[in-house]
Amino acid sequence: MFDDFAKHAGAGDARASIDWRRYAPGRDAAALAALFRASVTLLAASHYDTVQRAAWAAAAEDLADFDARLARGATIVAQCGAAAVAFGQLFPLDHVEMLYVAPAWSRRGLATALLARLEALARAARSSVLSADASALSRPVFERAGFSLISSERVWRDGVSLPRFHLCKPLHAANFSG
């Protein structure tokens, strides 16, 4: 299933046009759940073992719950043609709750572009600080975007311990465009 998703999601040229849009509750849930599971299962393999990745990926097994989780915040979807290739979420408006890229689309700047869009939303909401609880895989993306490590911790998913990193970035008032 993940191989089929990765092959389909990455079909086409790396320079293909990306459309950015808001999450459509119900309609996008299945595609983003598949993208989430593929990203966790394949991309995080260099940082997390099989048991850790399975516990993490299980968060998308209950599709109704995953849909509700995506709908509760400001969720942005990157799409190429008919395929969702990345998504990110602010929840609340000063915290990056999710940032995932389809495996075939990784290392093409989508996570960085999504993060910039999420930061713009946080600034528009007048957030003074943007925070994230990042995986070992995504931590460098956040740090390149100006986030600083505040702390590291271990969280539990289905009885399995996973390391993650709390990062923050000040959003100074002088940078607001409004």
C-alpha positions in Angstrom: 0.0 0.0 0.0 2.7 2.5 0.9 4.7 1.7 -2.3 1.7 2.3 -4.4 1.0 5.6 -2.7 4.6 6.7 -3.0 4.8 5.8 -6.7 1.5 7.6 -7.5 2.1 10.7 -5.3 5.5 11.4 -6.8 4.6 10.8 -10.4 5.7 13.7 -12.6 8.4 16.3 -12.8 9.9 17.8 -9.6 9.3 21.2 -11.1 5.6 20.5 -11.6 3.2 23.1 -10.4 2.1 22.8 -6.8 -1.4 24.1 -5.8 -1.8 25.2 -2.2 -5.2 25.0 -0.6 -7.0 24.6 2.7 -7.9 21.1 4.0 -11.4 19.9 2.9 -12.8 17.9 5.8 -14.1 14.5 4.8 -12.9 14.8 1.2 -9.1 14.9 2.0 -9.0 12.6 5.0 -8.2 9.3 3.3 -5.5 10.7 1.0 -3.8 12.6 3.8 -4.0 9.6 6.1 -2.2 7.5 3.4 0.4 10.3 2.9 0.9 10.5 6.7 1.4 6.7 7.1 3.8 6.5 4.1 5.8 9.5 5.3 6.2 8.0 8.8 6.8 4.5 7.6 9.3 5.3 4.9 11.0 8.6 5.5 11.4 8.2 9.3 13.2 4.9 8.9 16.6 6.5 9.4 15.6 7.8 12.8 13.0 5.5 14.2 12.8 1.7 14.3 10.0 -0.4 12.9 8.1 -0.6 16.2 8.3 3.1 16.7 7.2 3.9 13.2 4.2 1.5 13.4 3.1 3.1 16.7 3.4 6.6 15.2 1.6 5.7 11.9 -1.3 4.2 13.9 -2.5 7.7 14.6 -4.1 7.6 11.1 -5.9 4.3 11.5 -9.2 5.7 12.7 -10.0 7.8 9.7 -12.9 9.8 11.4 -10.5 10.7 14.2 -7.8 11.7 11.8 -10.2 13.8 9.8 -11.4 15.6 12.9 -7.8 16.2 14.0 -7.0 17.8 10.6 -10.2 19.8 10.6 -9.6 21.4 14.0 -6.7 23.6 12.9 -5.5 25.6 10.0 -4.4 22.8 7.7 -2.8 23.5 4.3 -2.5 20.9 1.5 0.1 20.9 -1.2 -1.3 19.3 -4.3 0.2 18.3 -7.7 -2.5 17.4 -10.2 -5.0 15.3 -8.3 -2.5 14.0 -5.7 -1.9 15.5 -2.3 1.9 15.6 -1.9 2.3 17.3 1.5 0.4 18.9 4.3 0.9 21.0 7.4 -1.2 22.2 10.2 -1.3 24.9 12.8 -3.2 24.0 16.0 -3.6 26.3 17.8 -2.5 29.2 15.6 0.9 29.4 17.3 1.9 25.8 17.1 2.9 23.6 14.1 1.0 20.4 14.9 1.8 18.5 11.7 4.2 18.7 8.8 4.3 15.8 6.4 5.6 15.2 2.8 4.9 12.2 0.6 8.1 10.1 0.3 8.4 10.5 -3.5 8.3 14.3 -3.0 10.8 14.6 -0.1 13.9 16.8 -0.4 12.2 19.1 -3.0 11.5 22.0 -0.6 7.9 21.3 0.2 8.3 21.1 3.9 10.2 24.4 3.9 7.5 26.0 1.7 4.7 24.6 3.9 6.5 25.9 7.0 6.8 29.4 5.5 3.0 29.3 4.8 2.2 28.2 8.3 4.4 30.9 9.7 2.6 33.5 7.6 -0.7 32.3 9.1 0.7 32.5 12.6 2.0 36.0 11.9 -1.4 37.0 10.5 -3.0 35.7 13.7 -0.6 38.0 15.6 1.2 35.1 17.3 4.4 36.3 19.0 6.1 32.8 19.0 5.7 29.8 16.7 6.3 26.4 18.4 6.6 22.9 17.2 7.2 19.4 18.6 9.3 17.9 15.8 10.5 14.5 15.0 14.2 13.7 14.6 13.5 13.7 10.8 11.9 17.1 10.7 14.0 18.9 13.3 16.6 20.1 10.7 13.8 21.7 8.6 12.6 23.7 11.5 16.1 24.7 12.5 16.9 25.9 9.0 13.7 28.0 9.2 15.0 29.8 12.3 13.5 27.7 15.1 15.7 27.0 18.2 15.7 23.8 20.3 14.0 24.4 23.7 13.9 20.8 25.0 13.9 17.2 24.0 11.5 14.7 25.4 10.1 11.2 24.9 6.4 10.7 24.2 4.4 7.5 24.3 2.3 6.1 21.4 0.6 2.8 21.9 3.1 1.9 24.7 6.1 2.8 22.5 8.6 5.6 23.4 9.4 8.1 20.7 11.9 11.0 20.9 10.8 14.4 19.8 12.1 18.0 20.1 10.3 21.1 21.2 11.4 24.1 19.1 10.3 27.7 19.0 10.8 30.7 16.8 10.0 34.3 17.9 7.7 36.2 15.5 8.7 39.8 16.2 6.1 42.5 15.9 8.3 44.4 13.4 7.9 41.5 11.0 4.1 41.8 10.8 2.8 43.1 7.5 -0.5 44.4 8.8 
